[in-house]
Amino acid sequence: MIIVGAILAAAVLVILFTLRLISAHAAADKQLVFCREKRTQAELVSKSDEKIEFSIDVPYANKSRNEGIFLDAFVRIYLPDEQYNGVLLRGRVNHPQAPRTDDYFEARLVPPGEEGYLTVTFEATPRNGKKTAEEAILGMPDVEVALYVERRGRMELFHNKENILLTREELQKMAE
């Protein structure tokens, strides 16, 4: 009877220890954070009559003692035709150490303690009667953009959705 009790007690201790480790790893995953309130103002990359390209940087920090992974990142732009149909606004996300010109995000390891940023690049092209990209941008309202980042740390895959507001005034500076 004593042996059975000792085995049960040992099993309970092993289970509690395992749950504690799982909990600690899950908490570490949540320490890979984005600082959208510290994002940079939109900066002009290039400008022509056909297209205006601009970008913002969104800082992140891995406050964990564990390595993390950015598996995928993309943006969703909330600018429906009902709100404004004079521009087609598209975006892509890159890490500055792996810049790309296509819509592919190159996965990367995020070492413990690393602080960096992801760059979101936007392309604005005129449409629906707007003759130039400058004209199209001048009519734009505030635009909300969602930055989605698919991450993995020590636990299961999880996502961040960071809503970022591009203000009308900030956008109009791109057209000047």
MARBA-3410 file (N, C-alpha, C, O; in Angstrom, 1 decimal):
176
0.8,-1.2,0.0,0.0,0.0,0.0,0.9,1.3,0.0,0.6,2.2,-0.7 ~ 2.0,1.2,0.8,2.9,2.4,0.8,3.5,2.6,-0.5,3.7,3.7,-0.9 ~ 3.9,1.5,-1.2,4.5,1.6,-2.5,3.6,2.2,-3.5,4.0,3.1,-4.3 ~ 2.3,1.8,-3.5,1.3,2.4,-4.4,1.1,3.9,-4.1,1.1,4.7,-5.1 ~ 1.1,4.2,-2.9,0.9,5.6,-2.5,2.1,6.5,-2.9,2.0,7.6,-3.4
3.3,5.9,-2.8,4.6,6.6,-3.2,4.6,6.8,-4.7,5.0,7.8,-5.2 ~ 4.1,5.7,-5.5,4.1,5.8,-6.9,3.1,6.9,-7.4,3.4,7.7,-8.3 ~ 1.9,6.9,-6.7,0.9,7.9,-7.0,1.4,9.3,-6.7,1.2,10.3,-7.5 ~ 2.1,9.5,-5.6,2.6,10.8,-5.2,3.7,11.2,-6.2,3.7,12.4,-6.6 ~ 4.5,10.3,-6.6,5.6,10.6,-7.6,4.9,11.0,-9.0,5.4,11.9,-9.6
3.9,10.3,-9.4,3.2,10.6,-10.6,2.6,12.0,-10.6,2.6,12.7,-11.6 ~ 1.9,12.3,-9.5,1.3,13.6,-9.3,2.4,14.7,-9.4,2.2,15.7,-10.1 ~ 3.5,14.5,-8.8,4.6,15.5,-8.8,5.2,15.6,-10.2,5.5,16.7,-10.7 ~ 5.3,14.5,-11.0,5.8,14.6,-12.3,4.8,15.4,-13.2,5.2,16.2,-14.0 ~ 3.5,15.1,-13.0,2.4,15.8,-13.8,2.5,17.3,-13.4,2.4,18.1,-14.4
2.6,17.7,-12.2,2.6,19.1,-11.8,3.9,19.8,-12.3,3.8,20.9,-12.8 ~ 5.0,19.1,-12.3,6.2,19.7,-12.9,6.1,19.9,-14.4,6.5,20.9,-14.9 ~ 5.5,18.9,-15.1,5.3,19.0,-16.5,4.4,20.1,-16.8,4.7,20.9,-17.8 ~ 3.3,20.3,-16.1,2.4,21.4,-16.3,3.0,22.7,-16.1,2.8,23.7,-16.8 ~ 3.9,22.8,-15.1,4.6,24.0,-14.8,5.6,24.4,-16.0,5.7,25.6,-16.3
6.3,23.4,-16.5,7.1,23.7,-17.7,6.3,24.1,-18.9,6.7,25.1,-19.6 ~ 5.2,23.5,-19.1,4.4,23.9,-20.3,3.9,25.3,-20.1,3.9,26.1,-21.0 ~ 3.5,25.6,-18.9,3.0,27.0,-18.6,4.1,28.0,-18.8,3.9,29.1,-19.3 ~ 5.3,27.7,-18.3,6.4,28.6,-18.4,6.8,28.8,-19.9,7.1,30.0,-20.3 ~ 6.7,27.8,-20.7,7.0,27.9,-22.1,5.9,28.8,-22.8,6.3,29.6,-23.7
4.7,28.5,-22.5,3.6,29.3,-23.1,3.7,30.8,-22.7,3.5,31.6,-23.6 ~ 4.1,31.1,-21.5,4.2,32.5,-21.1,5.4,33.1,-21.8,5.3,34.3,-22.2 ~ 6.5,32.4,-22.1,7.6,32.9,-22.8,7.2,33.3,-24.3,7.7,34.3,-24.8 ~ 6.3,32.5,-24.9,5.8,32.8,-26.2,5.2,34.2,-26.3,5.3,34.9,-27.3 ~ 4.5,34.6,-25.3,3.8,35.8,-25.3,4.7,37.0,-25.0,4.2,38.2,-25.0
6.0,36.8,-24.9,6.9,37.8,-24.6,7.6,38.3,-25.9,8.5,39.2,-25.9 ~ 7.2,37.8,-27.1,7.6,38.3,-28.4,6.6,39.3,-28.8,5.5,38.9,-29.3 ~ 6.8,40.6,-28.5,5.8,41.6,-28.6,6.1,42.6,-29.7,7.2,42.9,-30.1 ~ 5.0,43.2,-30.2,5.1,44.3,-31.2,4.7,45.6,-30.5,3.9,45.7,-29.6 ~ 5.4,46.7,-30.9,5.2,48.0,-30.3,4.6,48.9,-31.4,5.3,49.8,-31.9
3.3,48.7,-31.8,2.7,49.4,-32.9,2.6,50.9,-32.6,2.6,51.8,-33.5 ~ 2.6,51.3,-31.3,2.5,52.7,-30.9,3.8,53.4,-31.2,3.8,54.7,-31.2 ~ 4.9,52.7,-31.4,6.2,53.3,-31.7,6.5,53.1,-33.2,7.7,53.4,-33.6 ~ 5.6,52.8,-34.0,5.9,52.7,-35.4,6.3,54.0,-36.0,5.9,55.1,-35.5 ~ 7.0,53.9,-37.1,7.5,55.2,-37.7,6.4,55.8,-38.5,5.4,55.1,-38.9
6.5,57.1,-38.8,5.6,57.7,-39.7,5.9,57.2,-41.2,7.0,56.8,-41.4 ~ 4.9,57.3,-42.0,5.0,56.8,-43.4,6.2,57.6,-44.1,6.2,58.9,-44.0 ~ 7.0,56.9,-44.7,8.2,57.5,-45.4,8.1,57.2,-46.9,8.0,56.0,-47.3 ~ 8.3,58.2,-47.8,8.2,58.0,-49.2,9.4,57.2,-49.7,10.5,57.4,-49.3 ~ 9.1,56.1,-50.5,10.1,55.3,-51.0,10.4,55.7,-52.5,11.5,55.9,-52.9
9.3,55.8,-53.3,9.4,56.3,-54.6,8.0,56.9,-55.1,7.0,56.6,-54.5 ~ 8.1,57.7,-56.1,6.9,58.4,-56.6,7.0,58.6,-58.1,8.0,59.1,-58.6 ~ 5.9,58.3,-58.7,5.7,58.5,-60.1,4.2,58.8,-60.4,3.4,58.7,-59.4 ~ 3.9,59.2,-61.6,2.4,59.4,-61.9,1.6,58.1,-61.7,0.5,58.1,-61.3 ~ 2.3,57.0,-62.0,1.6,55.7,-61.9,1.5,55.0,-60.5,0.6,54.2,-60.3
2.5,55.4,-59.6,2.5,54.7,-58.4,3.3,55.5,-57.3,4.3,56.1,-57.6 ~ 2.8,55.5,-56.1,3.5,56.1,-55.0,3.8,54.9,-54.0,2.9,54.2,-53.6 ~ 5.0,54.7,-53.7,5.4,53.7,-52.7,5.9,54.3,-51.5,6.8,55.2,-51.5 ~ 5.4,53.8,-50.3,5.9,54.3,-49.0,5.9,53.2,-48.0,5.4,52.1,-48.3 ~ 6.6,53.5,-46.9,6.8,52.4,-45.9,6.7,52.9,-44.5,6.9,54.1,-44.2
6.5,52.0,-43.6,6.5,52.2,-42.1,7.3,51.1,-41.5,7.3,50.0,-42.0 ~ 7.9,51.3,-40.4,8.6,50.3,-39.6,7.8,50.1,-38.3,7.5,51.0,-37.6 ~ 7.6,48.8,-38.0,6.9,48.4,-36.7,7.8,47.7,-35.8,8.2,46.5,-36.2 ~ 8.3,48.3,-34.7,9.2,47.6,-33.8,8.7,46.4,-33.1,7.5,46.3,-32.9 ~ 9.6,45.5,-32.8,9.2,44.3,-32.0,10.4,44.0,-31.0,11.5,44.5,-31.2
10.1,43.2,-30.0,11.1,42.9,-29.0,10.8,41.4,-28.5,9.7,41.1,-28.2 ~ 11.8,40.6,-28.5,11.7,39.3,-27.9,12.2,39.4,-26.5,13.4,39.3,-26.2 ~ 11.3,39.6,-25.6,11.6,39.8,-24.2,11.8,38.5,-23.4,12.1,38.4,-22.2 ~ 11.7,37.4,-24.2,11.8,36.1,-23.6,13.3,35.6,-23.5,14.2,36.2,-24.2 ~ 13.6,34.6,-22.8,14.9,34.0,-22.8,14.9,32.8,-23.8,15.9,32.1,-23.9
13.9,32.7,-24.6,13.8,31.6,-25.6,13.8,32.2,-27.0,13.3,33.4,-27.2 ~ 14.2,31.4,-27.9,14.2,31.8,-29.3,12.8,31.7,-29.9,12.0,30.8,-29.5 ~ 12.4,32.6,-30.7,11.1,32.5,-31.4,11.2,32.5,-32.9,12.4,32.5,-33.4 ~ 10.1,32.3,-33.6,10.2,32.2,-35.1,9.1,33.1,-35.6,7.9,32.9,-35.2 ~ 9.4,34.0,-36.6,8.3,34.6,-37.4,8.2,33.7,-38.6,9.1,33.6,-39.4
7.0,33.0,-38.7,6.8,32.1,-39.8,6.2,32.8,-41.1,6.6,32.5,-42.2 ~ 5.3,33.8,-40.8,4.7,34.5,-41.9,4.2,35.8,-41.4,3.9,36.0,-40.2 ~ 4.1,36.8,-42.3,3.6,38.1,-42.0,2.9,38.7,-43.2,3.5,38.5,-44.3 ~ 1.8,39.3,-43.0,1.1,40.0,-44.2,0.3,41.1,-43.6,0.0,41.1,-42.4 ~ -0.2,42.0,-44.5,-1.1,43.0,-44.1,-2.4,42.9,-44.8,-2.5,42.4,-45.9
-3.4,43.4,-44.1,-4.8,43.5,-44.7,-5.1,45.0,-44.5,-5.1,45.6,-43.5 ~ -5.5,45.6,-45.7,-5.8,47.0,-45.7,-7.3,47.2,-45.7,-8.0,46.6,-46.6 ~ -7.8,47.9,-44.8,-9.2,48.2,-44.7,-9.6,49.5,-45.4,-9.8,50.5,-44.7 ~ -9.7,49.4,-46.7,-10.1,50.6,-47.5,-11.1,50.1,-48.6,-10.7,50.0,-49.7 ~ -12.3,49.8,-48.2,-13.3,49.3,-49.1,-13.7,50.4,-50.1,-13.6,51.6,-49.8
-14.2,50.0,-51.3,-14.7,51.0,-52.3,-15.7,52.0,-51.7,-15.8,53.1,-52.2 ~ -16.5,51.5,-50.8,-17.6,52.4,-50.2,-17.0,53.5,-49.4,-17.6,54.6,-49.3 ~ -15.7,53.3,-49.0,-15.1,54.4,-48.2,-14.3,55.3,-49.1,-14.3,56.5,-49.0 ~ -13.6,54.7,-50.1,-12.8,55.5,-51.1,-12.4,54.6,-52.2,-11.7,53.5,-51.9 ~ -12.7,54.9,-53.4,-12.4,54.0,-54.5,-11.4,54.6,-55.6,-11.3,54.1,-56.7
-10.8,55.7,-55.2,-9.9,56.3,-56.1,-8.4,55.8,-56.1,-7.6,56.2,-56.9 ~ -8.2,54.8,-55.3,-6.8,54.3,-55.2,-6.9,52.8,-54.9,-7.8,52.3,-54.2 ~ -5.9,52.1,-55.4,-5.7,50.7,-55.1,-4.5,50.6,-54.2,-3.4,51.0,-54.6 ~ -4.7,50.3,-52.9,-3.6,50.3,-51.9,-3.2,48.8,-51.6,-4.1,48.1,-51.1 ~ -2.0,48.5,-51.8,-1.5,47.1,-51.5,-0.3,47.2,-50.6,0.4,48.2,-50.6
-0.1,46.2,-49.8,1.1,46.2,-48.9,1.7,44.8,-48.8,1.2,43.8,-49.1 ~ 3.0,44.9,-48.4,3.8,43.7,-48.1,4.6,43.9,-46.9,5.0,45.0,-46.6 ~ 5.0,42.8,-46.2,5.8,42.9,-45.0,7.2,42.2,-45.2,7.2,41.1,-45.8 ~ 8.2,42.8,-44.7,9.6,42.2,-44.8,10.3,42.5,-43.5,10.0,43.5,-42.8 ~ 11.3,41.7,-43.3,12.3,42.0,-42.2,13.4,42.6,-43.0,13.8,42.2,-44.1
14.0,43.7,-42.4,15.1,44.4,-43.1,16.3,43.5,-43.5,17.1,43.8,-44.4 ~ 16.5,42.4,-42.7,17.6,41.4,-43.1,17.2,40.5,-44.2,18.1,39.8,-44.7 ~ 15.9,40.5,-44.6,15.5,39.6,-45.7,14.5,40.4,-46.6,13.4,40.0,-46.8 ~ 15.0,41.5,-47.2,14.1,42.3,-48.0,13.7,41.6,-49.3,14.5,40.9,-49.9 ~ 12.5,41.8,-49.7,12.0,41.1,-50.9,11.1,42.1,-51.7,10.5,43.0,-51.1
10.9,41.9,-53.0,10.0,42.7,-53.7,8.7,42.0,-54.1,7.8,42.6,-54.7 ~ 8.6,40.7,-53.8,7.4,40.0,-54.0,6.5,40.0,-52.8,6.9,40.6,-51.8 ~ 5.5,39.2,-52.8,4.6,39.2,-51.6,4.9,38.0,-50.6,4.1,37.6,-49.8 ~ 6.1,37.5,-50.7,6.6,36.4,-49.9,7.3,36.9,-48.7,8.1,37.8,-48.8 ~ 6.9,36.4,-47.5,7.6,36.7,-46.3,8.6,35.6,-45.9,8.2,34.5,-45.8
9.9,35.9,-45.8,10.9,34.9,-45.5,10.9,34.7,-44.0,11.2,35.6,-43.2 ~ 10.6,33.5,-43.5,10.6,33.2,-42.1,12.0,33.4,-41.5,13.0,33.3,-42.2 ~ 12.0,33.7,-40.2,13.3,34.0,-39.6,13.2,33.7,-38.1,12.2,33.8,-37.5 ~ 14.4,33.3,-37.6,14.5,33.1,-36.2,14.6,34.4,-35.4,15.2,35.3,-36.0 ~ 14.1,34.5,-34.2,14.1,35.7,-33.4,14.9,35.3,-32.1,14.2,34.7,-31.2
16.1,35.6,-32.0,16.9,35.2,-30.8,16.4,35.9,-29.6,15.7,37.0,-29.6 ~ 16.6,35.3,-28.4,16.2,35.9,-27.2,16.8,37.3,-27.0,18.0,37.5,-27.3 ~ 16.0,38.2,-26.5,16.5,39.6,-26.3,16.5,40.5,-27.5,16.8,41.6,-27.4 ~ 16.3,39.9,-28.7,16.4,40.7,-29.9,15.3,41.8,-30.0,14.2,41.5,-29.7 ~ 15.8,43.0,-30.4,14.8,44.1,-30.7,15.1,44.4,-32.1,16.2,44.6,-32.6
14.0,44.6,-32.9,14.1,44.9,-34.3,12.8,45.5,-34.8,12.0,46.0,-34.0 ~ 12.6,45.4,-36.1,11.4,45.9,-36.7,11.1,45.2,-38.0,11.9,44.6,-38.6 ~ 9.8,45.2,-38.3,9.3,44.7,-39.6,8.9,45.9,-40.4,8.4,46.9,-39.9 ~ 9.3,45.9,-41.7,8.9,47.0,-42.6,7.7,46.6,-43.4,7.7,45.6,-44.0 ~ 6.7,47.5,-43.4,5.5,47.3,-44.2,5.6,48.4,-45.3,5.6,49.6,-45.1
5.6,47.9,-46.5,5.7,48.7,-47.7,4.4,48.7,-48.4,3.8,47.7,-48.7 ~ 3.9,49.9,-48.8,2.7,50.1,-49.5,2.9,50.7,-50.9,3.8,51.4,-51.1 ~ 2.0,50.2,-51.8,2.0,50.8,-53.1,0.6,51.3,-53.4,-0.4,50.6,-53.3 ~ 0.5,52.6,-53.8,-0.8,53.2,-54.1,-0.8,53.5,-55.6,0.0,54.3,-56.1 ~ -1.8,53.0,-56.3,-2.0,53.2,-57.7,-3.4,53.8,-57.9,-4.3,53.4,-57.3
-3.4,54.8,-58.9,-4.7,55.5,-59.1,-5.7,54.5,-59.8,-5.3,53.6,-60.6 ~ -7.0,54.8,-59.6,-8.0,54.0,-60.3,-9.3,54.8,-60.3,-9.5,55.8,-59.5 ~ -10.3,54.4,-61.0,-11.7,55.0,-61.1,-11.6,56.5,-61.3,-12.2,57.3,-60.6 ~ -10.9,56.8,-62.4,-10.9,58.2,-62.8,-9.8,59.1,-62.3,-9.6,60.2,-62.8 ~ -9.1,58.6,-61.3,-7.9,59.4,-60.8,-6.8,59.3,-61.8,-6.4,58.1,-62.2
-6.3,60.4,-62.2,-5.3,60.4,-63.3,-3.8,60.0,-62.8,-3.1,59.4,-63.5 ~ -3.5,60.5,-61.6,-2.2,60.2,-61.1,-2.2,59.7,-59.7,-3.3,59.7,-59.0 ~ -1.1,59.1,-59.3,-1.1,58.5,-57.9,-1.2,59.6,-56.9,-1.8,59.5,-55.8 ~ -0.6,60.8,-57.2,-0.7,61.9,-56.3,-2.1,62.4,-56.1,-2.6,62.6,-55.0 ~ -2.9,62.5,-57.2,-4.3,62.8,-57.1,-5.1,61.8,-56.3,-5.9,62.1,-55.4
-4.8,60.5,-56.5,-5.4,59.4,-55.7,-5.2,59.5,-54.2,-6.1,59.3,-53.4 ~ -3.9,59.8,-53.9,-3.5,59.9,-52.4,-4.2,61.1,-51.8,-4.6,61.0,-50.6 ~ -4.2,62.2,-52.5,-4.8,63.4,-51.9,-6.2,63.2,-51.4,-6.7,63.9,-50.5 ~ -7.0,62.3,-52.1,-8.4,62.1,-51.7,-8.6,61.0,-50.6,-9.7,60.8,-50.2 ~ -7.5,60.4,-50.2,-7.7,59.3,-49.3,-8.1,59.7,-47.9,-7.6,60.7,-47.4
-8.9,58.9,-47.2,-9.2,59.2,-45.8,-8.2,58.4,-44.9,-7.2,57.8,-45.4 ~ -8.4,58.5,-43.6,-7.6,57.6,-42.7,-7.8,56.2,-43.1,-8.9,55.8,-43.5 ~ -6.8,55.4,-43.0,-6.8,54.0,-43.4,-6.3,53.1,-42.3,-5.2,53.3,-41.8 ~ -7.1,52.1,-41.9,-6.7,51.2,-40.9,-6.0,50.0,-41.7,-6.6,49.5,-42.6 ~ -4.9,49.5,-41.1,-4.2,48.4,-41.7,-4.0,47.4,-40.6,-3.6,47.8,-39.5
-4.2,46.1,-40.9,-3.9,45.1,-39.9,-2.7,44.4,-40.3,-2.5,43.9,-41.4 ~ -1.7,44.3,-39.4,-0.5,43.6,-39.6,-0.7,42.2,-38.9,-0.8,42.2,-37.6 ~ -0.6,41.2,-39.6,-0.8,39.8,-39.1,0.6,39.2,-39.1,1.3,39.2,-40.1 ~ 1.0,38.6,-38.0,2.3,37.9,-37.9,2.0,36.5,-37.3,1.5,36.4,-36.2 ~ 2.4,35.5,-38.0,2.2,34.1,-37.5,3.6,33.7,-36.9,4.6,33.8,-37.5
3.5,33.3,-35.6,4.7,33.1,-34.9,4.7,31.7,-34.2,3.6,31.1,-34.0 ~ 5.8,31.3,-33.8,6.0,30.1,-33.0,7.1,30.3,-32.1,8.2,30.8,-32.4 ~ 6.9,29.9,-30.9,7.9,29.9,-29.9,8.2,28.5,-29.4,8.5,27.7,-30.2 ~ 8.0,28.3,-28.1,8.2,26.9,-27.6,6.9,26.1,-27.6,6.9,24.9,-27.4 ~ 5.8,26.8,-27.9,4.5,26.1,-27.9,3.9,26.1,-29.3,4.6,26.2,-30.3
2.6,26.0,-29.4,1.9,25.9,-30.7,1.9,27.2,-31.4,2.2,28.3,-30.8 ~ 1.6,27.1,-32.7,1.6,28.3,-33.5,0.5,29.3,-33.0,-0.6,28.9,-32.6 ~ 0.8,30.6,-33.1,-0.1,31.6,-32.7,0.0,32.8,-33.6,1.1,33.0,-34.2 ~ -1.0,33.7,-33.6,-1.0,34.9,-34.5,-1.1,36.1,-33.6,-1.7,36.2,-32.6 ~ -0.5,37.2,-34.2,-0.7,38.5,-33.7,-1.5,39.3,-34.8,-1.2,39.1,-36.0
-2.4,40.1,-34.4,-3.0,41.1,-35.3,-2.8,42.4,-34.6,-3.4,42.7,-33.6 ~ -2.1,43.3,-35.3,-1.8,44.6,-34.8,-2.5,45.6,-35.7,-2.1,45.7,-36.9 ~ -3.4,46.4,-35.2,-4.1,47.4,-36.1,-3.3,48.7,-36.0,-2.9,49.2,-35.0 ~ -3.1,49.2,-37.2,-2.3,50.4,-37.4,-3.1,51.4,-38.2,-3.6,51.0,-39.2 ~ -3.1,52.6,-37.7,-3.9,53.7,-38.4,-2.9,54.6,-39.2,-2.0,55.1,-38.6
-3.1,54.6,-40.5,-2.4,55.6,-41.4,-3.3,56.8,-41.5,-4.4,56.7,-42.1 ~ -2.9,57.9,-41.0,-3.8,59.1,-41.0,-3.8,59.8,-42.4,-2.9,59.7,-43.2 ~ -4.9,60.5,-42.7,-5.0,61.2,-43.9,-3.9,62.2,-44.1,-3.3,62.3,-45.2 ~ -3.5,62.9,-43.0,-2.4,63.9,-43.1,-1.1,63.2,-43.4,-0.3,63.7,-44.2 ~ -0.9,62.1,-42.8,0.4,61.4,-43.1,0.4,60.9,-44.5,1.5,61.0,-45.2
-0.7,60.4,-45.0,-0.8,60.0,-46.4,-0.6,61.1,-47.4,0.1,61.0,-48.4 ~ -1.2,62.2,-47.1,-1.1,63.4,-48.0,0.4,63.9,-48.1,0.7,64.5,-49.2 ~ 1.2,63.7,-47.1,2.6,64.1,-47.2,3.3,63.3,-48.3,4.3,63.8,-48.8 ~ 2.8,62.1,-48.6,3.4,61.3,-49.6,3.2,62.0,-51.0,4.0,61.8,-51.9 ~ 2.1,62.7,-51.1,1.8,63.3,-52.4,2.4,64.7,-52.7,2.5,65.2,-53.8
3.0,65.3,-51.6,3.6,66.6,-51.7,4.9,66.6,-52.5,5.5,67.7,-52.6
END
